[in-house]
Amino acid sequence: MYCTECGEKLTLMFNHREGLVPFCKKCNQYRFPQFATAVSMVVTNRSKDKILLAKHKEQSDYILFAGYVKKGETAEKAVTREFKEETQLNTVKYKFMSSRYHEPRNVLMLNFLAMAENGEPAIDEEEIDEVRWFTFDEALGAVRKDSTAEFFLKNAIAELKKNAF
């Protein structure tokens, strides 16, 4: 890791409140790791019995809808904006579910359960090859096992089965 201010290589130094933290000897400052923030949506229909998944360009697995939170934007605004950009559909309601750090992309994922308005999605063909409605079991079978998507999907399905949304 390198200092975001001066480019100096960081060393781990003990901080009595935080434990081991990257430290820049040149700036004489602790430099906490930075990472992006994104939203992820498990999208259901109004009947709450189907899950909408997407297959991105040149990918074999279906994934949840997701996108980065822009500077100055709330996570809630990112949910509605990203889903609309990718499907041309609005969200009728949404609920925060949980968060999880996704190491492969160095991003904190904030997961929401979202309900789509009725209608057929019109996909953004630059990003997405296909979107499809799945039953709960089909959706679990379509996402990569032991993935962040599967973790969020399992939580959302449990919530939907409890009629808590």
Secondary structure, DSSP 8 states (H G I E B T S, - for coil): -B-TTT--B-EEEEETTTEEEEEETTTTEE-----EEEEEEEEE-TTS--EEEEEETT-SS-B-EEEE--TT--HHHHHHHHHHHHHS--EEEEEEEEEEEEGGGTEEEEEEEEEE-SS-----TTTEEEEEEE-HHHHHHHS-TTSHHHHHHHHHHHHHHTT--
